[in-house]
Amino acid sequence: MTRPKPEWPPYPHILCVGSVCPIAATPIPGRKALVANGIFTGDRHPVQVSEINLPLTQSYHPTSFAERGVAIPVTTPALLGARMRPAQRTGTEFIIPNPSGGRGVYILDWGGVRQFCRPTVHDTMLHQRVGRLPTMTPAGVRQVAREIAAEGLAGRDARRAAEAAVQADSKRVLLANFLMLMTLVEQVEPTGMVVEETMRRTPELELRARQAIRQISPRVSVDPTTIAADLEILAGLFARGGLDPWGPSPRLIRLLARMRQLRDRLIKETGPTLEGSRGGLAASLITSIATFIRCAESLIAKAHGRLSDVVGLLGAWHANPGDLQLTITRPDWLLDGWDQICLLAEDGADVQDSQAIAREVTQLVPLLPKEAIDWLGDSLTKDALEPSQRATEQGVFKRQGGSSFGLVARNEKLRAMGV
């Protein structure tokens, strides 16, 4: 009995490009074996390969701000612009901008980061302590980074700046607590008192404060001692989040002013060249800055609006503290990472013109997650979520070699400026 001759191809849906069918494991009639890597040359590919329509690779775009991660103030040049977020398997993971300067990111655990580059002692300690935070937030990362800078791991200037910043923040929180209490007093018993930072504690004000707290205690169903403690917590949330409206120039308000200055500088210096390839980078950066400013102003207004009724604020805090905390911290999440961008643009020793600024910082512009639409509603369109252009002409000089030592020094100087 003779064996029937097989038909070719035996599996019509499989495209065999070698001399042996990978499925049937038998020689293909009339097909010569390819030598070396001839299978990968253009003349060896059948026409059908170029006609296959594969889906385009999707760019990385986080759904939520937690997925986007928190900006990490690093000193290692290769990690500039990196973010951290919690991870189930490894505890934490880093999101690192594409080293080529193009779109996309590297997502690495700490072991992968150490293979990617050589982190400084500062960044190693920063990773360890941030990983121990119960909740990874921009405010928590700032606090940890400041503590590490105060230990001298980012240089002497950063240590002195961190020590001064700790004292200034403590004073700001105390002032915010006092002025929030005075705002409550004026709302409960209006006398025309103007609540401002120049106010000083007096026995009369302290008496009015105790009376106001006792008066609202039945309305919020909380004892006076708890109300006083809650006011301190809420004042700390506003102050540490950079939103306290009473003190001199809250942090986020100052950051918005710096972003406007950067935008205006870019518009002034690149006006005639916005149509070119490099001008396109500047135009993309200008658009991103404008979008973030508009979104931040809306979120800050909502947070400040809660202070128009401190009694209602206390009631909301007891009813749903998580929801209120999210409202207060949303502007901080939104603008997370822009401080580093402004510092790079303001560092006159390294950046002299708008084109250099655009090439340096466009890769660091944070993405707007889809969650931003839930926060801002109709005021934010899906087009605004599109990432900015990237400067793919950036080289690897930032990643290795002798110039990296100078970049570490520069990043330490930026830590001193932004701590």
ABEGO torsion letter per residue (X at the ends): XBBBBBBOBABAABBBABABBAAAGBBBBGBBBBBEAAAABAAABBAAAAABBBBBBBBBBBABAAAAEBBBBBABAAABGBBBBBBAAAGBBBBBBBAAGBBEBBBBBAAAAAAABBBBAAAAAAAAAAAABABBBAAAAAAAAAAAAAAGAAEAAAAAAAAAAAAAAAAAAAAAAAAAAAAAAAAABBAGBBBBAABBBBAAAAAAAAAAAAAAAAAAGBBAAAAAAAAAAAAAAAAAAGABAABBGBAAAAAAAAAAAAAAAAAAAAAAAAABAAAAAAAAAAAAAAAAAAAAAAAAAAAAAAAABAAAAAAAAAABAAAAAAAAAAAAAAABGAAAAAAAAABAAABABAAAAAAAAAAABBBBBAAAAAAAEAABBAAAABBBBBBAABBAAAABEAAAAAAAAAAAAAAAAAX
